[in-house]
Structure formats: structure tokens, C-alpha cells
Amino acid sequence: MSVPAFEPVAIPLRPDDFGGLRVADTRVLLELIVRAYDARATPEEIVQAYDVLKLRDVYAIIAWCLSNEAAVNEYMAERERQSASIREELESIRPAGRELLKSLRTRQLEAEWRGEATKQLQLAAHGETATPSGA
């Protein structure tokens, strides 16, 4: 009986134009698989979450990650640094999310107040009185 020839399994990762690694011919990033696996998702659950993935590719990537932990940790740390840098840049060119929400809420309250004041003036002009809202 002869032993079957085993061929190495190619790791289905490719670099993108932004320093990331994508799975095979998809747009799914390596870090999404790593985070899902670290959160205790099974390869099957990962494929369900990202239906463009093939189960065999997810298994191959997880096996590669487990065999190359230091490189994967370095990659993940670098991607996090890049993400933080992009977030900082975006926040510097637009109001921070909380400030924007605060500003929008203030505008909303002012508009409500103006609407209530206008209603009160209209009623007063007709000699009527209004019951305050919420009473």
C-alpha cells in the first residue's frame, strides 16, 4: 500500500492596497477572522457570518494563525495603530461624534422651543390661553 502524496496547503491570504490581508478573492480582512475566532466563534460560524468565505479557507487561515502567533499579533497591533491614526485624522477634520450629537440636540431643542413660543404667540393674538405641553 502506498502512502498518498501530500501537498502543502496554500494560505488563502492576499495583500490589499492599504496594508491589510484579505481572504482569497474576497474583501474579508484577516483581522475579522482573527477577532471572530478570538471571540470563540467556530470556523462554521465565521463562514455563516461572512458567507463569501469557504470553510476550508477559514480552517487554513486559523491553522496558519495558530502556527504564526507572533506574526499575527504583530499584524493585528499594526492594524490597530493604523485604525487609531485614521480615527484621529477623521476627528480632526470633523466634529467629534459626541460634540456633533450635542450640537444637533441643542438645535432640536431650540427648534422645539421656537415652535412652542410661536404657538403661544398665535394663541395670545387670538385671546386664547394654552395649556403647557406635557400638562
ChimeraX commands (.cxc) that place a marker at each C-alpha (Angstrom):
marker #1 position 0.00,0.00,0.00 radius 0.5
marker #1 position 1.47,3.34,-1.00 radius 0.5
marker #1 position 1.24,6.48,1.06 radius 0.5
marker #1 position -0.66,9.26,-0.68 radius 0.5
marker #1 position 1.35,12.29,-1.65 radius 0.5
marker #1 position 0.53,15.29,0.47 radius 0.5
marker #1 position 0.75,18.74,-0.97 radius 0.5
marker #1 position 1.14,21.81,1.17 radius 0.5
marker #1 position -1.97,23.88,1.62 radius 0.5
marker #1 position -1.66,27.42,0.31 radius 0.5
marker #1 position -2.71,30.05,2.80 radius 0.5
marker #1 position -5.60,31.90,1.12 radius 0.5
marker #1 position -4.48,35.42,2.04 radius 0.5
marker #1 position -3.56,38.27,-0.27 radius 0.5
marker #1 position -2.35,41.79,0.48 radius 0.5
marker #1 position -4.59,44.71,-0.35 radius 0.5
marker #1 position -3.61,48.26,-1.29 radius 0.5
marker #1 position -3.97,49.53,2.28 radius 0.5
marker #1 position -1.67,47.19,4.21 radius 0.5
marker #1 position -4.33,44.65,5.06 radius 0.5
marker #1 position -4.59,40.97,4.29 radius 0.5
marker #1 position -7.74,39.75,2.58 radius 0.5
marker #1 position -9.10,36.23,2.35 radius 0.5
marker #1 position -8.70,34.65,-1.09 radius 0.5
marker #1 position -10.65,36.62,-3.67 radius 0.5
marker #1 position -12.97,38.27,-1.11 radius 0.5
marker #1 position -12.88,41.64,0.62 radius 0.5
marker #1 position -12.95,39.99,4.07 radius 0.5
marker #1 position -9.98,41.09,6.16 radius 0.5
marker #1 position -7.81,38.71,8.17 radius 0.5
marker #1 position -8.49,40.71,11.33 radius 0.5
marker #1 position -12.22,39.94,11.08 radius 0.5
marker #1 position -11.50,36.22,11.16 radius 0.5
marker #1 position -8.95,36.59,13.97 radius 0.5
marker #1 position -11.35,38.66,16.09 radius 0.5
marker #1 position -14.20,36.25,15.50 radius 0.5
marker #1 position -12.06,33.25,16.36 radius 0.5
marker #1 position -10.70,35.01,19.46 radius 0.5
marker #1 position -14.33,35.63,20.47 radius 0.5
marker #1 position -14.82,31.85,20.36 radius 0.5
marker #1 position -16.60,31.64,17.01 radius 0.5
marker #1 position -16.16,28.34,15.25 radius 0.5
marker #1 position -14.99,28.24,11.62 radius 0.5
marker #1 position -18.54,27.27,10.67 radius 0.5
marker #1 position -19.95,30.32,12.48 radius 0.5
marker #1 position -17.39,32.56,10.78 radius 0.5
marker #1 position -18.47,31.24,7.37 radius 0.5
marker #1 position -22.10,31.87,8.32 radius 0.5
marker #1 position -21.24,35.45,9.29 radius 0.5
marker #1 position -19.24,36.04,6.10 radius 0.5
marker #1 position -20.99,33.92,3.51 radius 0.5
marker #1 position -18.45,34.71,0.78 radius 0.5
marker #1 position -15.86,32.64,2.66 radius 0.5
marker #1 position -15.16,28.97,2.12 radius 0.5
marker #1 position -14.93,26.73,5.15 radius 0.5
marker #1 position -11.63,25.22,4.01 radius 0.5
marker #1 position -10.12,28.72,3.71 radius 0.5
marker #1 position -11.18,29.66,7.23 radius 0.5
marker #1 position -9.70,26.44,8.64 radius 0.5
marker #1 position -6.44,27.05,6.71 radius 0.5
marker #1 position -6.21,30.62,7.97 radius 0.5
marker #1 position -6.89,29.64,11.58 radius 0.5
marker #1 position -4.25,26.90,11.37 radius 0.5
marker #1 position -1.77,29.39,9.92 radius 0.5
marker #1 position -2.61,31.94,12.64 radius 0.5
marker #1 position -2.08,29.35,15.37 radius 0.5
marker #1 position 1.27,28.41,13.85 radius 0.5
marker #1 position 2.37,32.04,13.42 radius 0.5
marker #1 position 1.05,33.67,16.58 radius 0.5
marker #1 position 3.81,36.28,16.89 radius 0.5
marker #1 position 3.40,37.45,13.29 radius 0.5
marker #1 position -0.38,37.58,13.62 radius 0.5
marker #1 position -0.15,39.54,16.89 radius 0.5
marker #1 position 2.24,42.00,15.24 radius 0.5
marker #1 position -0.08,42.34,12.23 radius 0.5
marker #1 position -3.11,42.92,14.49 radius 0.5
marker #1 position -1.24,45.53,16.55 radius 0.5
marker #1 position -0.15,47.36,13.39 radius 0.5
marker #1 position -3.69,47.33,12.01 radius 0.5
marker #1 position -4.98,48.74,15.31 radius 0.5
marker #1 position -2.36,51.52,15.14 radius 0.5
marker #1 position -3.45,52.31,11.59 radius 0.5
marker #1 position -7.10,52.36,12.64 radius 0.5
marker #1 position -6.35,54.70,15.57 radius 0.5
marker #1 position -4.42,57.02,13.27 radius 0.5
marker #1 position -7.30,57.13,10.78 radius 0.5
marker #1 position -9.82,57.79,13.57 radius 0.5
marker #1 position -7.69,60.67,14.88 radius 0.5
marker #1 position -7.38,62.13,11.39 radius 0.5
marker #1 position -11.13,61.92,10.80 radius 0.5
marker #1 position -11.90,63.51,14.16 radius 0.5
marker #1 position -9.52,66.36,13.40 radius 0.5
marker #1 position -11.35,67.25,10.17 radius 0.5
marker #1 position -14.90,66.92,11.51 radius 0.5
marker #1 position -16.50,67.49,14.88 radius 0.5
marker #1 position -16.16,64.56,17.21 radius 0.5
marker #1 position -19.26,62.37,17.37 radius 0.5
marker #1 position -20.31,63.49,20.84 radius 0.5
marker #1 position -19.89,67.17,20.03 radius 0.5
marker #1 position -21.89,66.70,16.84 radius 0.5
marker #1 position -24.70,64.95,18.70 radius 0.5
marker #1 position -24.70,67.66,21.37 radius 0.5
marker #1 position -24.93,70.34,18.69 radius 0.5
marker #1 position -27.77,68.55,16.91 radius 0.5
marker #1 position -29.68,68.06,20.16 radius 0.5
marker #1 position -29.27,71.75,21.02 radius 0.5
marker #1 position -30.62,72.72,17.60 radius 0.5
marker #1 position -33.54,70.33,18.05 radius 0.5
marker #1 position -34.41,71.80,21.47 radius 0.5
marker #1 position -34.14,75.35,20.11 radius 0.5
marker #1 position -36.46,74.48,17.22 radius 0.5
marker #1 position -38.94,72.91,19.62 radius 0.5
marker #1 position -38.79,76.00,21.85 radius 0.5
marker #1 position -39.29,78.34,18.88 radius 0.5
marker #1 position -42.25,76.23,17.75 radius 0.5
marker #1 position -43.82,76.33,21.22 radius 0.5
marker #1 position -43.18,80.09,21.54 radius 0.5
marker #1 position -44.75,80.70,18.12 radius 0.5
marker #1 position -47.79,78.68,19.14 radius 0.5
marker #1 position -48.13,80.68,22.38 radius 0.5
marker #1 position -47.92,83.97,20.45 radius 0.5
marker #1 position -50.55,82.83,17.95 radius 0.5
marker #1 position -52.92,81.82,20.75 radius 0.5
marker #1 position -52.32,85.09,22.61 radius 0.5
marker #1 position -53.08,87.03,19.42 radius 0.5
marker #1 position -56.47,85.33,19.33 radius 0.5
marker #1 position -57.08,85.95,23.03 radius 0.5
marker #1 position -56.71,82.28,23.95 radius 0.5
marker #1 position -54.55,80.65,26.58 radius 0.5
marker #1 position -52.68,77.40,26.10 radius 0.5
marker #1 position -52.00,74.60,28.46 radius 0.5
marker #1 position -48.26,73.98,28.66 radius 0.5
marker #1 position -47.09,70.91,26.78 radius 0.5
marker #1 position -46.92,67.78,28.89 radius 0.5
marker #1 position -49.51,69.08,31.43 radius 0.5
marker link #1:1,2 radius 0.2
marker link #1:2,3 radius 0.2
marker link #1:3,4 radius 0.2
marker link #1:4,5 radius 0.2
marker link #1:5,6 radius 0.2
marker link #1:6,7 radius 0.2
marker link #1:7,8 radius 0.2
marker link #1:8,9 radius 0.2
marker link #1:9,10 radius 0.2
marker link #1:10,11 radius 0.2
marker link #1:11,12 radius 0.2
marker link #1:12,13 radius 0.2
marker link #1:13,14 radius 0.2
marker link #1:14,15 radius 0.2
marker link #1:15,16 radius 0.2
marker link #1:16,17 radius 0.2
marker link #1:17,18 radius 0.2
marker link #1:18,19 radius 0.2
marker link #1:19,20 radius 0.2
marker link #1:20,21 radius 0.2
marker link #1:21,22 radius 0.2
marker link #1:22,23 radius 0.2
marker link #1:23,24 radius 0.2
marker link #1:24,25 radius 0.2
marker link #1:25,26 radius 0.2
marker link #1:26,27 radius 0.2
marker link #1:27,28 radius 0.2
marker link #1:28,29 radius 0.2
marker link #1:29,30 radius 0.2
marker link #1:30,31 radius 0.2
marker link #1:31,32 radius 0.2
marker link #1:32,33 radius 0.2
marker link #1:33,34 radius 0.2
marker link #1:34,35 radius 0.2
marker link #1:35,36 radius 0.2
marker link #1:36,37 radius 0.2
marker link #1:37,38 radius 0.2
marker link #1:38,39 radius 0.2
marker link #1:39,40 radius 0.2
marker link #1:40,41 radius 0.2
marker link #1:41,42 radius 0.2
marker link #1:42,43 radius 0.2
marker link #1:43,44 radius 0.2
marker link #1:44,45 radius 0.2
marker link #1:45,46 radius 0.2
marker link #1:46,47 radius 0.2
marker link #1:47,48 radius 0.2
marker link #1:48,49 radius 0.2
marker link #1:49,50 radius 0.2
marker link #1:50,51 radius 0.2
marker link #1:51,52 radius 0.2
marker link #1:52,53 radius 0.2
marker link #1:53,54 radius 0.2
marker link #1:54,55 radius 0.2
marker link #1:55,56 radius 0.2
marker link #1:56,57 radius 0.2
marker link #1:57,58 radius 0.2
marker link #1:58,59 radius 0.2
marker link #1:59,60 radius 0.2
marker link #1:60,61 radius 0.2
marker link #1:61,62 radius 0.2
marker link #1:62,63 radius 0.2
marker link #1:63,64 radius 0.2
marker link #1:64,65 radius 0.2
marker link #1:65,66 radius 0.2
marker link #1:66,67 radius 0.2
marker link #1:67,68 radius 0.2
marker link #1:68,69 radius 0.2
marker link #1:69,70 radius 0.2
marker link #1:70,71 radius 0.2
marker link #1:71,72 radius 0.2
marker link #1:72,73 radius 0.2
marker link #1:73,74 radius 0.2
marker link #1:74,75 radius 0.2
marker link #1:75,76 radius 0.2
marker link #1:76,77 radius 0.2
marker link #1:77,78 radius 0.2
marker link #1:78,79 radius 0.2
marker link #1:79,80 radius 0.2
marker link #1:80,81 radius 0.2
marker link #1:81,82 radius 0.2
marker link #1:82,83 radius 0.2
marker link #1:83,84 radius 0.2
marker link #1:84,85 radius 0.2
marker link #1:85,86 radius 0.2
marker link #1:86,87 radius 0.2
marker link #1:87,88 radius 0.2
marker link #1:88,89 radius 0.2
marker link #1:89,90 radius 0.2
marker link #1:90,91 radius 0.2
marker link #1:91,92 radius 0.2
marker link #1:92,93 radius 0.2
marker link #1:93,94 radius 0.2
marker link #1:94,95 radius 0.2
marker link #1:95,96 radius 0.2
marker link #1:96,97 radius 0.2
marker link #1:97,98 radius 0.2
marker link #1:98,99 radius 0.2
marker link #1:99,100 radius 0.2
marker link #1:100,101 radius 0.2
marker link #1:101,102 radius 0.2
marker link #1:102,103 radius 0.2
marker link #1:103,104 radius 0.2
marker link #1:104,105 radius 0.2
marker link #1:105,106 radius 0.2
marker link #1:106,107 radius 0.2
marker link #1:107,108 radius 0.2
marker link #1:108,109 radius 0.2
marker link #1:109,110 radius 0.2
marker link #1:110,111 radius 0.2
marker link #1:111,112 radius 0.2
marker link #1:112,113 radius 0.2
marker link #1:113,114 radius 0.2
marker link #1:114,115 radius 0.2
marker link #1:115,116 radius 0.2
marker link #1:116,117 radius 0.2
marker link #1:117,118 radius 0.2
marker link #1:118,119 radius 0.2
marker link #1:119,120 radius 0.2
marker link #1:120,121 radius 0.2
marker link #1:121,122 radius 0.2
marker link #1:122,123 radius 0.2
marker link #1:123,124 radius 0.2
marker link #1:124,125 radius 0.2
marker link #1:125,126 radius 0.2
marker link #1:126,127 radius 0.2
marker link #1:127,128 radius 0.2
marker link #1:128,129 radius 0.2
marker link #1:129,130 radius 0.2
marker link #1:130,131 radius 0.2
marker link #1:131,132 radius 0.2
marker link #1:132,133 radius 0.2
marker link #1:133,134 radius 0.2
marker link #1:134,135 radius 0.2
view
